[in-house]
Amino acid sequence: MPNPIMRPLLRWAEGLRFPRLALITAALFVADLLIPDFIPFVDEILLGLGTLLLANLKQRANGDG
């Protein structure tokens, strides 16, 4: 069963453009390093945001967006 927190968060993040998405991902990663497990399922959220970030980079390299 998918996490009910991640689905709406990742759906919202899909609409973000590269600079803002990269900033949010980096800030969440640094916060997770400083304070481990301060948000439940933060590791899974970071994996989803990282996937979206890489997909955005691929689209930009191909000239699709």
PDB file of N, CA, C and O in Angstrom, chain B, residues numbered from 101:
ATOM      1  N   MET B 101       0.852  -1.184   0.000  1.00  0.00           N
ATOM      2  CA  MET B 101       0.000   0.000   0.000  1.00  0.00           C
ATOM      3  C   MET B 101       0.896   1.245   0.000  1.00  0.00           C
ATOM      4  O   MET B 101       1.781   1.365   0.848  1.00  0.00           O
ATOM      5  N   PRO B 102       0.679   2.164  -0.933  1.00  0.00           N
ATOM      6  CA  PRO B 102       1.507   3.373  -0.993  1.00  0.00           C
ATOM      7  C   PRO B 102       1.283   4.268   0.222  1.00  0.00           C
ATOM      8  O   PRO B 102       0.214   4.277   0.833  1.00  0.00           O
ATOM      9  N   ASN B 103       2.313   5.002   0.541  1.00  0.00           N
ATOM     10  CA  ASN B 103       2.257   5.929   1.662  1.00  0.00           C
ATOM     11  C   ASN B 103       1.296   7.073   1.334  1.00  0.00           C
ATOM     12  O   ASN B 103       1.462   7.712   0.295  1.00  0.00           O
ATOM     13  N   PRO B 104       0.304   7.355   2.169  1.00  0.00           N
ATOM     14  CA  PRO B 104      -0.659   8.418   1.873  1.00  0.00           C
ATOM     15  C   PRO B 104      -0.067   9.820   1.925  1.00  0.00           C
ATOM     16  O   PRO B 104      -0.674  10.761   1.413  1.00  0.00           O
ATOM     17  N   ILE B 105       1.097   9.978   2.528  1.00  0.00           N
ATOM     18  CA  ILE B 105       1.738  11.292   2.583  1.00  0.00           C
ATOM     19  C   ILE B 105       2.499  11.576   1.295  1.00  0.00           C
ATOM     20  O   ILE B 105       2.509  12.707   0.808  1.00  0.00           O
ATOM     21  N   MET B 106       3.134  10.550   0.747  1.00  0.00           N
ATOM     22  CA  MET B 106       4.012  10.753  -0.403  1.00  0.00           C
ATOM     23  C   MET B 106       3.262  11.083  -1.686  1.00  0.00           C
ATOM     24  O   MET B 106       3.710  11.931  -2.458  1.00  0.00           O
ATOM     25  N   ARG B 107       2.146  10.440  -1.924  1.00  0.00           N
ATOM     26  CA  ARG B 107       1.435  10.629  -3.194  1.00  0.00           C
ATOM     27  C   ARG B 107       1.067  12.092  -3.444  1.00  0.00           C
ATOM     28  O   ARG B 107       1.404  12.607  -4.510  1.00  0.00           O
ATOM     29  N   PRO B 108       0.387  12.797  -2.513  1.00  0.00           N
ATOM     30  CA  PRO B 108       0.065  14.204  -2.778  1.00  0.00           C
ATOM     31  C   PRO B 108       1.302  15.092  -2.852  1.00  0.00           C
ATOM     32  O   PRO B 108       1.343  16.041  -3.635  1.00  0.00           O
ATOM     33  N   LEU B 109       2.307  14.786  -2.040  1.00  0.00           N
ATOM     34  CA  LEU B 109       3.527  15.581  -2.058  1.00  0.00           C
ATOM     35  C   LEU B 109       4.250  15.466  -3.397  1.00  0.00           C
ATOM     36  O   LEU B 109       4.675  16.473  -3.963  1.00  0.00           O
ATOM     37  N   LEU B 110       4.390  14.244  -3.903  1.00  0.00           N
ATOM     38  CA  LEU B 110       5.067  14.059  -5.179  1.00  0.00           C
ATOM     39  C   LEU B 110       4.234  14.587  -6.345  1.00  0.00           C
ATOM     40  O   LEU B 110       4.786  15.071  -7.333  1.00  0.00           O
ATOM     41  N   ARG B 111       2.932  14.497  -6.238  1.00  0.00           N
ATOM     42  CA  ARG B 111       2.072  15.066  -7.287  1.00  0.00           C
ATOM     43  C   ARG B 111       2.247  16.588  -7.339  1.00  0.00           C
ATOM     44  O   ARG B 111       2.278  17.174  -8.420  1.00  0.00           O
ATOM     45  N   TRP B 112       2.361  17.221  -6.172  1.00  0.00           N
ATOM     46  CA  TRP B 112       2.611  18.668  -6.123  1.00  0.00           C
ATOM     47  C   TRP B 112       3.986  18.994  -6.688  1.00  0.00           C
ATOM     48  O   TRP B 112       4.146  19.966  -7.426  1.00  0.00           O
ATOM     49  N   ALA B 113       4.981  18.177  -6.341  1.00  0.00           N
ATOM     50  CA  ALA B 113       6.351  18.430  -6.772  1.00  0.00           C
ATOM     51  C   ALA B 113       6.535  18.234  -8.274  1.00  0.00           C
ATOM     52  O   ALA B 113       7.452  18.816  -8.855  1.00  0.00           O
ATOM     53  N   GLU B 114       5.692  17.433  -8.915  1.00  0.00           N
ATOM     54  CA  GLU B 114       5.790  17.233 -10.362  1.00  0.00           C
ATOM     55  C   GLU B 114       5.619  18.538 -11.121  1.00  0.00           C
ATOM     56  O   GLU B 114       6.169  18.698 -12.211  1.00  0.00           O
ATOM     57  N   GLY B 115       4.876  19.456 -10.570  1.00  0.00           N
ATOM     58  CA  GLY B 115       4.623  20.725 -11.248  1.00  0.00           C
ATOM     59  C   GLY B 115       5.731  21.755 -11.065  1.00  0.00           C
ATOM     60  O   GLY B 115       5.702  22.810 -11.698  1.00  0.00           O
ATOM     61  N   LEU B 116       6.705  21.465 -10.212  1.00  0.00           N
ATOM     62  CA  LEU B 116       7.781  22.426  -9.971  1.00  0.00           C
ATOM     63  C   LEU B 116       8.816  22.377 -11.089  1.00  0.00           C
ATOM     64  O   LEU B 116       9.059  21.327 -11.683  1.00  0.00           O
ATOM     65  N   ARG B 117       9.414  23.519 -11.363  1.00  0.00           N
ATOM     66  CA  ARG B 117      10.471  23.583 -12.364  1.00  0.00           C
ATOM     67  C   ARG B 117      11.813  23.292 -11.695  1.00  0.00           C
ATOM     68  O   ARG B 117      11.903  23.200 -10.471  1.00  0.00           O
ATOM     69  N   PHE B 118      12.849  23.149 -12.512  1.00  0.00           N
ATOM     70  CA  PHE B 118      14.147  22.667 -12.051  1.00  0.00           C
ATOM     71  C   PHE B 118      14.736  23.437 -10.875  1.00  0.00           C
ATOM     72  O   PHE B 118      15.052  22.801  -9.869  1.00  0.00           O
ATOM     73  N   PRO B 119      14.909  24.756 -10.922  1.00  0.00           N
ATOM     74  CA  PRO B 119      15.629  25.394  -9.801  1.00  0.00           C
ATOM     75  C   PRO B 119      14.933  25.213  -8.453  1.00  0.00           C
ATOM     76  O   PRO B 119      15.585  24.937  -7.445  1.00  0.00           O
ATOM     77  N   ARG B 120      13.648  25.365  -8.439  1.00  0.00           N
ATOM     78  CA  ARG B 120      12.910  25.247  -7.171  1.00  0.00           C
ATOM     79  C   ARG B 120      12.902  23.803  -6.676  1.00  0.00           C
ATOM     80  O   ARG B 120      13.046  23.558  -5.478  1.00  0.00           O
ATOM     81  N   LEU B 121      12.736  22.846  -7.588  1.00  0.00           N
ATOM     82  CA  LEU B 121      12.740  21.439  -7.211  1.00  0.00           C
ATOM     83  C   LEU B 121      14.103  21.035  -6.662  1.00  0.00           C
ATOM     84  O   LEU B 121      14.177  20.292  -5.684  1.00  0.00           O
ATOM     85  N   ALA B 122      15.174  21.511  -7.276  1.00  0.00           N
ATOM     86  CA  ALA B 122      16.525  21.211  -6.790  1.00  0.00           C
ATOM     87  C   ALA B 122      16.748  21.819  -5.413  1.00  0.00           C
ATOM     88  O   ALA B 122      17.354  21.185  -4.550  1.00  0.00           O
ATOM     89  N   LEU B 123      16.273  23.023  -5.197  1.00  0.00           N
ATOM     90  CA  LEU B 123      16.438  23.690  -3.905  1.00  0.00           C
ATOM     91  C   LEU B 123      15.680  22.949  -2.801  1.00  0.00           C
ATOM     92  O   LEU B 123      16.216  22.760  -1.709  1.00  0.00           O
ATOM     93  N   ILE B 124      14.472  22.537  -3.066  1.00  0.00           N
ATOM     94  CA  ILE B 124      13.676  21.814  -2.070  1.00  0.00           C
ATOM     95  C   ILE B 124      14.322  20.476  -1.747  1.00  0.00           C
ATOM     96  O   ILE B 124      14.398  20.083  -0.583  1.00  0.00           O
ATOM     97  N   THR B 125      14.790  19.772  -2.784  1.00  0.00           N
ATOM     98  CA  THR B 125      15.439  18.475  -2.570  1.00  0.00           C
ATOM     99  C   THR B 125      16.715  18.634  -1.749  1.00  0.00           C
ATOM    100  O   THR B 125      16.953  17.864  -0.819  1.00  0.00           O
ATOM    101  N   ALA B 126      17.530  19.621  -2.086  1.00  0.00           N
ATOM    102  CA  ALA B 126      18.779  19.840  -1.358  1.00  0.00           C
ATOM    103  C   ALA B 126      18.517  20.242   0.092  1.00  0.00           C
ATOM    104  O   ALA B 126      19.195  19.763   1.001  1.00  0.00           O
ATOM    105  N   ALA B 127      17.543  21.114   0.310  1.00  0.00           N
ATOM    106  CA  ALA B 127      17.234  21.552   1.676  1.00  0.00           C
ATOM    107  C   ALA B 127      16.728  20.391   2.527  1.00  0.00           C
ATOM    108  O   ALA B 127      17.105  20.255   3.691  1.00  0.00           O
ATOM    109  N   LEU B 128      15.887  19.571   1.949  1.00  0.00           N
ATOM    110  CA  LEU B 128      15.372  18.417   2.682  1.00  0.00           C
ATOM    111  C   LEU B 128      16.486  17.423   2.982  1.00  0.00           C
ATOM    112  O   LEU B 128      16.505  16.829   4.060  1.00  0.00           O
ATOM    113  N   PHE B 129      17.411  17.231   2.048  1.00  0.00           N
ATOM    114  CA  PHE B 129      18.542  16.332   2.263  1.00  0.00           C
ATOM    115  C   PHE B 129      19.447  16.831   3.385  1.00  0.00           C
ATOM    116  O   PHE B 129      19.848  16.060   4.256  1.00  0.00           O
ATOM    117  N   VAL B 130      19.763  18.110   3.361  1.00  0.00           N
ATOM    118  CA  VAL B 130      20.631  18.682   4.403  1.00  0.00           C
ATOM    119  C   VAL B 130      19.944  18.615   5.763  1.00  0.00           C
ATOM    120  O   VAL B 130      20.582  18.298   6.767  1.00  0.00           O
ATOM    121  N   ALA B 131      18.659  18.910   5.799  1.00  0.00           N
ATOM    122  CA  ALA B 131      17.927  18.833   7.058  1.00  0.00           C
ATOM    123  C   ALA B 131      17.907  17.401   7.592  1.00  0.00           C
ATOM    124  O   ALA B 131      18.002  17.182   8.800  1.00  0.00           O
ATOM    125  N   ASP B 132      17.782  16.429   6.689  1.00  0.00           N
ATOM    126  CA  ASP B 132      17.786  15.028   7.108  1.00  0.00           C
ATOM    127  C   ASP B 132      19.163  14.616   7.626  1.00  0.00           C
ATOM    128  O   ASP B 132      19.260  13.789   8.533  1.00  0.00           O
ATOM    129  N   LEU B 133      20.215  15.177   7.065  1.00  0.00           N
ATOM    130  CA  LEU B 133      21.555  14.877   7.572  1.00  0.00           C
ATOM    131  C   LEU B 133      21.785  15.468   8.956  1.00  0.00           C
ATOM    132  O   LEU B 133      22.410  14.835   9.808  1.00  0.00           O
ATOM    133  N   LEU B 134      21.286  16.672   9.183  1.00  0.00           N
ATOM    134  CA  LEU B 134      21.491  17.345  10.464  1.00  0.00           C
ATOM    135  C   LEU B 134      20.620  16.770  11.575  1.00  0.00           C
ATOM    136  O   LEU B 134      21.078  16.592  12.704  1.00  0.00           O
ATOM    137  N   ILE B 135      19.368  16.481  11.249  1.00  0.00           N
ATOM    138  CA  ILE B 135      18.418  15.950  12.233  1.00  0.00           C
ATOM    139  C   ILE B 135      17.811  14.682  11.638  1.00  0.00           C
ATOM    140  O   ILE B 135      16.795  14.758  10.946  1.00  0.00           O
ATOM    141  N   PRO B 136      18.410  13.517  11.893  1.00  0.00           N
ATOM    142  CA  PRO B 136      17.896  12.273  11.303  1.00  0.00           C
ATOM    143  C   PRO B 136      16.452  11.991  11.721  1.00  0.00           C
ATOM    144  O   PRO B 136      16.079  12.131  12.885  1.00  0.00           O
ATOM    145  N   ASP B 137      15.668  11.597  10.742  1.00  0.00           N
ATOM    146  CA  ASP B 137      14.273  11.168  10.934  1.00  0.00           C
ATOM    147  C   ASP B 137      13.392  12.219  11.608  1.00  0.00           C
ATOM    148  O   ASP B 137      12.569  11.886  12.461  1.00  0.00           O
ATOM    149  N   PHE B 138      13.559  13.478  11.231  1.00  0.00           N
ATOM    150  CA  PHE B 138      12.689  14.513  11.785  1.00  0.00           C
ATOM    151  C   PHE B 138      11.335  14.532  11.083  1.00  0.00           C
ATOM    152  O   PHE B 138      10.358  15.030  11.642  1.00  0.00           O
ATOM    153  N   ILE B 139      11.266  14.000   9.878  1.00  0.00           N
ATOM    154  CA  ILE B 139      10.008  13.846   9.146  1.00  0.00           C
ATOM    155  C   ILE B 139       9.837  12.360   8.863  1.00  0.00           C
ATOM    156  O   ILE B 139      10.771  11.727   8.372  1.00  0.00           O
ATOM    157  N   PRO B 140       8.668  11.778   9.159  1.00  0.00           N
ATOM    158  CA  PRO B 140       8.475  10.365   8.838  1.00  0.00           C
ATOM    159  C   PRO B 140       8.582  10.135   7.332  1.00  0.00           C
ATOM    160  O   PRO B 140       8.066  10.930   6.546  1.00  0.00           O
ATOM    161  N   PHE B 141       9.229   9.083   6.939  1.00  0.00           N
ATOM    162  CA  PHE B 141       9.384   8.676   5.539  1.00  0.00           C
ATOM    163  C   PHE B 141      10.162   9.693   4.708  1.00  0.00           C
ATOM    164  O   PHE B 141       9.950   9.779   3.499  1.00  0.00           O
ATOM    165  N   VAL B 142      11.056  10.467   5.326  1.00  0.00           N
ATOM    166  CA  VAL B 142      11.801  11.488   4.592  1.00  0.00           C
ATOM    167  C   VAL B 142      12.709  10.849   3.543  1.00  0.00           C
ATOM    168  O   VAL B 142      12.944  11.447   2.493  1.00  0.00           O
ATOM    169  N   ASP B 143      13.216   9.660   3.804  1.00  0.00           N
ATOM    170  CA  ASP B 143      14.085   9.004   2.833  1.00  0.00           C
ATOM    171  C   ASP B 143      13.323   8.656   1.561  1.00  0.00           C
ATOM    172  O   ASP B 143      13.847   8.815   0.459  1.00  0.00           O
ATOM    173  N   GLU B 144      12.093   8.183   1.710  1.00  0.00           N
ATOM    174  CA  GLU B 144      11.282   7.855   0.547  1.00  0.00           C
ATOM    175  C   GLU B 144      10.892   9.126  -0.224  1.00  0.00           C
ATOM    176  O   GLU B 144      10.843   9.125  -1.454  1.00  0.00           O
ATOM    177  N   ILE B 145      10.620  10.186   0.502  1.00  0.00           N
ATOM    178  CA  ILE B 145      10.298  11.457  -0.145  1.00  0.00           C
ATOM    179  C   ILE B 145      11.500  11.963  -0.940  1.00  0.00           C
ATOM    180  O   ILE B 145      11.349  12.449  -2.061  1.00  0.00           O
ATOM    181  N   LEU B 146      12.692  11.845  -0.355  1.00  0.00           N
ATOM    182  CA  LEU B 146      13.908  12.264  -1.060  1.00  0.00           C
ATOM    183  C   LEU B 146      14.140  11.440  -2.319  1.00  0.00           C
ATOM    184  O   LEU B 146      14.565  11.983  -3.338  1.00  0.00           O
ATOM    185  N   LEU B 147      13.868  10.138  -2.266  1.00  0.00           N
ATOM    186  CA  LEU B 147      14.012   9.310  -3.463  1.00  0.00           C
ATOM    187  C   LEU B 147      13.039   9.756  -4.555  1.00  0.00           C
ATOM    188  O   LEU B 147      13.414   9.829  -5.725  1.00  0.00           O
ATOM    189  N   GLY B 148      11.816  10.047  -4.186  1.00  0.00           N
ATOM    190  CA  GLY B 148      10.840  10.525  -5.166  1.00  0.00           C
ATOM    191  C   GLY B 148      11.226  11.872  -5.753  1.00  0.00           C
ATOM    192  O   GLY B 148      11.124  12.074  -6.964  1.00  0.00           O
ATOM    193  N   LEU B 149      11.670  12.797  -4.907  1.00  0.00           N
ATOM    194  CA  LEU B 149      12.093  14.112  -5.396  1.00  0.00           C
ATOM    195  C   LEU B 149      13.332  14.006  -6.271  1.00  0.00           C
ATOM    196  O   LEU B 149      13.459  14.721  -7.264  1.00  0.00           O
ATOM    197  N   GLY B 150      14.247  13.111  -5.902  1.00  0.00           N
ATOM    198  CA  GLY B 150      15.431  12.899  -6.729  1.00  0.00           C
ATOM    199  C   GLY B 150      15.072  12.345  -8.096  1.00  0.00           C
ATOM    200  O   GLY B 150      15.671  12.726  -9.101  1.00  0.00           O
ATOM    201  N   THR B 151      14.104  11.453  -8.136  1.00  0.00           N
ATOM    202  CA  THR B 151      13.636  10.916  -9.412  1.00  0.00           C
ATOM    203  C   THR B 151      13.023  12.009 -10.270  1.00  0.00           C
ATOM    204  O   THR B 151      13.300  12.085 -11.467  1.00  0.00           O
ATOM    205  N   LEU B 152      12.192  12.858  -9.671  1.00  0.00           N
ATOM    206  CA  LEU B 152      11.613  13.971 -10.417  1.00  0.00           C
ATOM    207  C   LEU B 152      12.685  14.936 -10.897  1.00  0.00           C
ATOM    208  O   LEU B 152      12.596  15.460 -12.007  1.00  0.00           O
ATOM    209  N   LEU B 153      13.687  15.173 -10.077  1.00  0.00           N
ATOM    210  CA  LEU B 153      14.777  16.065 -10.445  1.00  0.00           C
ATOM    211  C   LEU B 153      15.548  15.522 -11.646  1.00  0.00           C
ATOM    212  O   LEU B 153      15.847  16.267 -12.580  1.00  0.00           O
ATOM    213  N   LEU B 154      15.868  14.238 -11.626  1.00  0.00           N
ATOM    214  CA  LEU B 154      16.567  13.633 -12.760  1.00  0.00           C
ATOM    215  C   LEU B 154      15.704  13.615 -14.020  1.00  0.00           C
ATOM    216  O   LEU B 154      16.219  13.797 -15.124  1.00  0.00           O
ATOM    217  N   ALA B 155      14.411  13.399 -13.868  1.00  0.00           N
ATOM    218  CA  ALA B 155      13.518  13.437 -15.026  1.00  0.00           C
ATOM    219  C   ALA B 155      13.467  14.838 -15.623  1.00  0.00           C
ATOM    220  O   ALA B 155      13.437  14.992 -16.844  1.00  0.00           O
ATOM    221  N   ASN B 156      13.457  15.871 -14.760  1.00  0.00           N
ATOM    222  CA  ASN B 156      13.483  17.250 -15.252  1.00  0.00           C
ATOM    223  C   ASN B 156      14.773  17.549 -15.992  1.00  0.00           C
ATOM    224  O   ASN B 156      14.753  18.223 -17.022  1.00  0.00           O
ATOM    225  N   LEU B 157      15.894  17.059 -15.482  1.00  0.00           N
ATOM    226  CA  LEU B 157      17.173  17.276 -16.154  1.00  0.00           C
ATOM    227  C   LEU B 157      17.198  16.599 -17.517  1.00  0.00           C
ATOM    228  O   LEU B 157      17.714  17.161 -18.482  1.00  0.00           O
ATOM    229  N   LYS B 158      16.654  15.418 -17.597  1.00  0.00           N
ATOM    230  CA  LYS B 158      16.612  14.699 -18.872  1.00  0.00           C
ATOM    231  C   LYS B 158      15.735  15.442 -19.876  1.00  0.00           C
ATOM    232  O   LYS B 158      16.098  15.551 -21.048  1.00  0.00           O
ATOM    233  N   GLN B 159      14.595  15.949 -19.436  1.00  0.00           N
ATOM    234  CA  GLN B 159      13.723  16.711 -20.320  1.00  0.00           C
ATOM    235  C   GLN B 159      14.401  17.962 -20.818  1.00  0.00           C
ATOM    236  O   GLN B 159      14.268  18.312 -21.991  1.00  0.00           O
ATOM    237  N   ARG B 160      15.129  18.646 -19.950  1.00  0.00           N
ATOM    238  CA  ARG B 160      15.830  19.875 -20.347  1.00  0.00           C
ATOM    239  C   ARG B 160      16.941  19.557 -21.342  1.00  0.00           C
ATOM    240  O   ARG B 160      17.169  20.328 -22.274  1.00  0.00           O
ATOM    241  N   ALA B 161      17.638  18.430 -21.159  1.00  0.00           N
ATOM    242  CA  ALA B 161      18.718  18.064 -22.062  1.00  0.00           C
ATOM    243  C   ALA B 161      18.185  17.687 -23.442  1.00  0.00           C
ATOM    244  O   ALA B 161      18.838  17.936 -24.455  1.00  0.00           O
ATOM    245  N   ASN B 162      17.004  17.089 -23.476  1.00  0.00           N
ATOM    246  CA  ASN B 162      16.393  16.703 -24.745  1.00  0.00           C
ATOM    247  C   ASN B 162      15.669  17.861 -25.413  1.00  0.00           C
ATOM    248  O   ASN B 162      15.277  17.757 -26.575  1.00  0.00           O
ATOM    249  N   GLY B 163      15.487  18.951 -24.701  1.00  0.00           N
ATOM    250  CA  GLY B 163      14.790  20.114 -25.243  1.00  0.00           C
ATOM    251  C   GLY B 163      13.283  19.981 -25.201  1.00  0.00           C
ATOM    252  O   GLY B 163      12.580  20.693 -25.919  1.00  0.00           O
ATOM    253  N   ASP B 164      12.767  19.074 -24.366  1.00  0.00           N
ATOM    254  CA  ASP B 164      11.324  18.861 -24.273  1.00  0.00           C
ATOM    255  C   ASP B 164      10.641  19.887 -23.370  1.00  0.00           C
ATOM    256  O   ASP B 164       9.423  20.048 -23.448  1.00  0.00           O
ATOM    257  N   GLY B 165      11.372  20.564 -22.541  1.00  0.00           N
ATOM    258  CA  GLY B 165      10.708  21.455 -21.594  1.00  0.00           C
ATOM    259  C   GLY B 165      11.575  22.505 -21.208  1.00  0.00           C
ATOM    260  O   GLY B 165      11.192  23.361 -20.411  1.00  0.00           O
TER     261      GLY B 165
END
